[in-house]
Amino acid sequence: MQWRHERAAALAERGKRNCPVCDADIPESVTLRAECCSPKCGEIHQNRKRAAAKRAKVRAERKPCEGCGGPIPDEKHANAKCCSDTCTKRAYREKHRKPGARAAYMRSYLYGITEEEYVVMLEAQGHACAICGSKEWPGKDNRPHVDHCHSTGRVRGILCGRCNVALGLMDDDAGRLRTAAEYLERERR
């Protein structure tokens, strides 16, 4: 019976308790340690506490905005890298503004070669077209072009724009190219 008096004294001291989830009164029959009115509300309350702790941890570990260097607002999702749309656009421009970044990405995407592999191929060719030997890269956009086999996808070499287009127009057919070369030799006389 002693414990009942102690419990009644503790309840009187603690006063009326409300559930933090549904705001209902917590009945006196529930233990004093309980924070909620029911097991269901207790589960919801614990999940909210875990989520709040996770958000606090993410906020503490969050890096500054990639666009302006300022703090990222809490309203942004956990993986946000910028504080606003303006900063997102600025960061994207800065990332892709690097000379050759777009071309290197496209070579990787289209032909599966890294920037290092591209540079090694170019150096092996003496920084010249593999067919005509031009170091000026004549053609539509005055830059080197990656030549590849359309049936296997294998990269064959680096060509100037004119030579790359010529191979494409001849459908990468070696016999057709030989016939064209013979024609040119015959007609030179």
Backbone torsions as a table, in degrees:
resi	resn	phi	psi	omega
1	MET	NA	-25.5	179.7
2	GLN	-58.0	-40.6	-177.0
3	TRP	-65.8	-31.2	178.5
4	ARG	-66.0	-38.8	178.1
5	HIS	-67.9	-38.6	178.7
6	GLU	-65.9	-41.4	179.2
7	ARG	-64.9	-44.2	179.6
8	ALA	-61.9	-39.6	178.6
9	ALA	-66.3	-41.3	179.5
10	ALA	-66.2	-41.5	178.1
11	LEU	-63.7	-41.2	179.5
12	ALA	-65.0	-40.1	-179.6
13	GLU	-67.4	-40.5	-176.7
14	ARG	-74.9	-31.1	179.1
15	GLY	80.1	-168.6	-178.2
16	LYS	-70.8	134.8	179.9
17	ARG	-116.7	139.4	177.5
18	ASN	-114.0	145.8	178.5
19	CYS	-71.5	130.2	-179.6
20	PRO	-70.2	-14.0	-178.6
21	VAL	-92.2	-56.4	-174.9
22	CYS	-106.2	-2.7	179.1
23	ASP	63.3	17.7	176.0
24	ALA	-80.6	158.5	175.9
25	ASP	-67.1	137.2	175.8
26	ILE	-84.0	120.4	-176.3
27	PRO	-63.4	154.8	179.9
28	GLU	-67.8	-20.0	-179.3
29	SER	-73.1	-17.4	179.1
30	VAL	-79.8	145.5	-177.7
31	THR	-58.8	156.9	-179.2
32	LEU	-67.4	-26.6	-179.0
33	ARG	-76.7	-20.8	-177.3
34	ALA	-64.7	137.3	179.5
35	GLU	-98.4	-15.1	-175.0
36	CYS	-127.7	167.4	-176.0
37	CYS	-80.7	-22.4	-177.6
38	SER	-148.9	163.6	176.6
39	PRO	-59.1	-36.9	178.9
40	LYS	-62.3	-47.6	177.3
41	CYS	-64.8	-35.0	178.4
42	GLY	-62.4	-40.5	179.0
43	GLU	-66.1	-44.5	178.5
44	ILE	-60.8	-44.1	-179.0
45	HIS	-62.2	-44.7	179.4
46	GLN	-63.9	-40.3	178.1
47	ASN	-63.2	-39.4	177.7
48	ARG	-65.0	-41.1	179.0
49	LYS	-63.6	-42.4	178.7
50	ARG	-63.2	-43.3	-179.8
51	ALA	-63.1	-41.6	178.6
52	ALA	-64.1	-40.7	178.4
53	ALA	-64.9	-39.4	178.7
54	LYS	-65.1	-44.1	177.7
55	ARG	-60.7	-41.7	179.4
56	ALA	-63.6	-39.8	178.9
57	LYS	-65.4	-43.3	179.1
58	VAL	-61.9	-44.0	179.0
59	ARG	-61.2	-40.9	-179.1
60	ALA	-67.0	-33.3	-177.3
61	GLU	-94.6	-3.8	-175.7
62	ARG	-64.9	134.3	178.0
63	LYS	-81.2	161.7	178.6
64	PRO	-69.6	165.2	180.0
65	CYS	-57.4	133.2	179.7
66	GLU	-72.4	-19.9	-178.2
67	GLY	-86.0	-47.7	-175.0
68	CYS	-118.8	-13.7	-179.6
69	GLY	87.2	-1.4	179.8
70	GLY	-82.8	179.0	179.7
71	PRO	-73.3	151.2	177.3
72	ILE	-94.3	127.2	-177.9
73	PRO	-60.2	151.3	-179.2
74	ASP	-64.7	-24.4	-178.8
75	GLU	-67.5	-24.2	-179.8
76	LYS	-69.7	152.0	-179.3
77	HIS	-65.6	163.8	-171.3
78	ALA	-59.4	-31.9	-177.2
79	ASN	-96.1	10.2	-179.0
80	ALA	-61.1	138.3	-179.2
81	LYS	-108.3	-12.1	-179.4
82	CYS	-133.6	157.2	-176.3
83	CYS	-86.5	-17.9	-178.6
84	SER	-154.6	170.4	177.4
85	ASP	-63.8	-36.7	178.6
86	THR	-61.0	-45.7	179.2
87	CYS	-67.9	-33.9	177.3
88	THR	-62.0	-45.4	178.8
89	LYS	-65.0	-42.1	179.1
90	ARG	-61.7	-45.4	-179.9
91	ALA	-64.6	-39.4	178.3
92	TYR	-63.1	-44.9	179.3
93	ARG	-61.6	-44.0	179.9
94	GLU	-62.5	-40.9	-178.4
95	LYS	-65.6	-40.2	-175.4
96	HIS	-97.8	2.1	179.7
97	ARG	-81.4	-16.4	-178.0
98	LYS	-55.8	135.4	-178.0
99	PRO	-57.1	126.5	176.2
100	GLY	81.9	-1.9	-177.3
101	ALA	-63.2	-43.2	-179.6
102	ARG	-65.5	-45.6	-179.9
103	ALA	-62.6	-42.1	179.3
104	ALA	-63.9	-40.5	178.2
105	TYR	-62.9	-45.2	-178.0
106	MET	-66.1	-37.8	176.8
107	ARG	-62.4	-41.0	178.6
108	SER	-66.5	-43.6	-177.3
109	TYR	-68.1	-47.2	-174.6
110	LEU	-80.6	-40.0	-171.4
111	TYR	-115.4	-8.6	177.3
112	GLY	73.2	24.5	178.0
113	ILE	-112.1	142.9	179.5
114	THR	-81.9	168.2	178.4
115	GLU	-62.1	-37.0	179.5
116	GLU	-64.8	-43.3	178.4
117	GLU	-62.9	-39.6	178.2
118	TYR	-61.8	-46.3	-179.7
119	VAL	-63.7	-41.7	179.0
120	VAL	-61.7	-43.6	178.6
121	MET	-62.4	-42.8	-179.2
122	LEU	-64.5	-42.1	178.2
123	GLU	-66.7	-38.4	179.0
124	ALA	-63.5	-29.0	178.6
125	GLN	-89.8	5.1	-179.3
126	GLY	68.7	30.2	-179.0
127	HIS	55.2	40.3	-179.7
128	ALA	-138.2	161.1	177.9
129	CYS	-61.7	136.1	-178.1
130	ALA	-68.0	-19.0	-179.5
131	ILE	-100.5	-59.9	-174.0
132	CYS	-91.5	-14.7	178.2
133	GLY	78.9	7.8	-179.6
134	SER	-69.9	136.7	176.0
135	LYS	-99.6	-0.6	-178.1
136	GLU	-90.0	-13.5	-179.0
137	TRP	56.1	57.7	178.4
138	PRO	-65.7	152.2	180.0
139	GLY	143.8	-171.0	-174.2
140	LYS	-57.9	-46.6	-174.3
141	ASP	-117.6	10.9	174.6
142	ASN	52.1	47.2	176.6
143	ARG	-145.1	160.3	178.2
144	PRO	-66.7	146.9	178.5
145	HIS	-119.1	139.0	176.2
146	VAL	-82.5	123.1	177.2
147	ASP	-95.7	135.1	179.9
148	HIS	-142.0	156.6	177.0
149	CYS	-78.2	125.7	-177.1
150	HIS	-72.9	-22.4	-179.7
151	SER	-86.0	-36.3	-178.4
152	THR	-103.2	-22.5	-177.3
153	GLY	84.0	-1.1	-178.5
154	ARG	-69.9	134.5	177.9
155	VAL	-77.7	128.3	-176.7
156	ARG	-99.3	-35.2	-177.6
157	GLY	173.8	-170.2	-179.5
158	ILE	-118.7	127.8	-175.0
159	LEU	-124.5	161.4	171.2
160	CYS	-76.1	167.2	-176.8
161	GLY	-60.5	-40.2	-178.0
162	ARG	-64.5	-48.0	-178.9
163	CYS	-65.6	-37.5	179.3
164	ASN	-64.7	-43.1	178.4
165	VAL	-66.0	-41.0	-180.0
166	ALA	-59.9	-45.2	177.8
167	LEU	-61.3	-41.7	179.9
168	GLY	-64.3	-41.4	179.5
169	LEU	-67.7	-26.4	177.0
170	MET	-91.4	11.9	178.3
171	ASP	55.9	31.7	-179.6
172	ASP	54.1	30.6	-177.9
173	ASP	-95.8	110.2	-177.7
174	ALA	-62.2	-39.3	179.1
175	GLY	-61.9	-41.9	178.5
176	ARG	-64.4	-40.1	178.8
177	LEU	-66.8	-40.4	177.4
178	ARG	-62.4	-43.6	179.3
179	THR	-62.1	-40.7	178.0
180	ALA	-63.8	-41.4	178.6
181	ALA	-65.0	-42.4	178.0
182	GLU	-62.3	-41.6	178.2
183	TYR	-58.6	-47.0	-179.6
184	LEU	-62.5	-39.7	179.2
185	GLU	-63.8	-44.2	-179.0
186	ARG	-63.6	-42.6	-174.2
187	GLU	-78.1	-12.4	178.7
188	ARG	-72.1	-27.2	-174.4
189	ARG	-70.1	NA	NA
